[in-house]
Amino acid sequence: MITKMTVTNIHVIDQDSAYDFYVNKLGFKVVDDIPMGPDTRWLTVSPPDQPDLQLVLFPVKVSKMFPKETAETLIDLIKKGIFGCGVLTCTDIYATYEELKAKGVEFIKPPKKEFYGTEALFKDDSGNYFSLQPISNFGNEDGV
């Protein structure tokens, strides 16, 4: 039986820029940064308190995996913010919002109370968007 997910992809337009965004702005930790041939590398990052979840910063570029038309279409969709990549949690959404905003993270929506809890939305450097929510939205009354 499957017990958990350990690795998943986030399609990015520029892997070096994505590295800077996820590591220097979001504070993720680099797990693997392994050369895989010319202009290719296996780059994974993890949220600092969740090392067992690796996000592959997977570049979309013309290759065997992405023929030219496919790569161009995916890049266009990513830039348009079509892909929501997930929910990231924090202990204090207002402080985290201010910290990330000061680091240049582009927010689509500032923290706002919704029927399901408080949420902010931001985009990564490629255009993928994430929901930022306090951990207390998920049934933990003390917020940790």
Secondary structure by P-SEA (a helix, b strand, c coil): ccccccbbbbbbccaaaaaaaacccccccccccccccccccccccccccccccccccccccccccccaaaaaaaaaaaaacccccbbbbcccaaaaaaaaaaacccccccccccccccccccccccbbbbbbbccccccccccc
